[in-house]
Amino acid sequence: MQDIVLTTIISVLLFSAALIPYIRRMRTKEKKAKKKFDEMRITGLHESRTMHPHIDVTNCIGCGGCAKVCPEGDVIGVIEGKATLIHGAKCVGHGLCVEACPVGAIELLLAKPGRSADVPMVDGHYETNVKGIFIIGELGGIGLIKNAVRQGKAALEYIAAAQAPHSAEYDVAIIGAGPSGLAAGLTAASKNLKYIVLEQSDVGGAILHYPRAKVVMTAPVELPLWGKLKLTEVTKETMLDTWQKIIAKTSLNVSVNEKVVEVQNNRGHFSVTTSKRTLTAARIVLALGRRGTPRKLGVEGEELSKVMYRLIDASTFNGSHALIVGGGDSAVEAAIGLAIQNGNDVILSYRGKEFTRIKERNRTHLMEQVARKKITVIFDSHLRQILEDEVVLSTPGGEIRRKNDFVFIFAGGELPFEFLKKLGISMHQQSID
């Protein structure tokens, strides 16, 4: 009897010795997750404006597997035993959380709660209802680089296999030089198709708008004419440099700074009008981003790599001098997000005399940071020049020069949906309650 009691006591002690530290670790993680979530709610960054994981809390078992595999760090956390979207604005659609969930409680969506997002309708080959027009990559709801590359390859392999005689100048015109567009171009070249890749700005797609030195997480992928791309954790600069090397080595036919203005269906082929010329193609592949074309100010120095049009992760900026340009909620939320980090000096420049179109919550938090002298708001001001370590603002009182490391411009943008509607491409809505 005593042996049984002793064995039971030892078993309980051993079990407790393992369980108690585990519970403590879980409580510490939950405490950190709650703190982060509260910070993100203040700035509005807990919600995602595009791709994000939707968690079915009724099925979630709180294992934390989704949080562990997320390469972006703190997009998801476990709070009160359930996975919670903490930093939705940071999500770039890797989809690893979906794969890691053992009970299928996570789904990757484009719309935030209570909203809906238009998603183009495509078939298994990524062809739309308009025969000859294909959609791949982020526009079709895929944000992960390896998946975007896979779509680009698959679409062009199908186009090559179904190729028929035509009178167009090109077999295929690929619009967009992000990962999916470049993969499509490489596949087209490997299949001996006559192709062209058209890009309105520069090579890289959404990666171009990441912060300098932002870590881009991807997975090894096989690229035609190049081989395996083995990068798994790299900076933005390294990723972009790699794409440039691939283009140079493969002599990929990419035309940058050439915006597609219009695409017309001419029965049998398409006429593509760009900012530089008009060309014809038998097939069109749209490899566009969902965020559209950021509206640029056209000021000197705007091409510098320190200039961005989206704040992905405020926590990566510390001890920096930042300028935010804009007067809407996105600009104000970015300013607040940067202000609550360590050692940042934030200037918010707005051309108006007061904020007239921001949420009251954002106005309250902005004024709190202004009172703490974490944010300097300069009304009735215009950005005139961006230098390597300075910015120049013009105001009614004269020119202002300030030390600067980063510039964030929130001047709106041109979304691609009107372009799709003009082409007659059918959409369906992806929404959640």
PyMOL commands that set and color helices and strands:
alter all, ss='L'
color gray80, all
select helices_A, chain A and resi 2-43+65-69+88-90+96-100+137-140+145-161+179-190+205-209+236-250+314-316+329-339+360-371+417-423
alter helices_A, ss='H'
color red, helices_A
select strands_A, chain A and resi 52-55+76-79+82-85+106-109+116-120+133-135+170-175+195-198+215-217+221-223+227-229+233-235+254-255+260-265+270-274+278-286+293-294+307-308+321-325+345-349+375-378+382-386+390-395+398-403+406-409+413-414+427-431
alter strands_A, ss='S'
color yellow, strands_A
deselect
rebuild
show_as cartoon
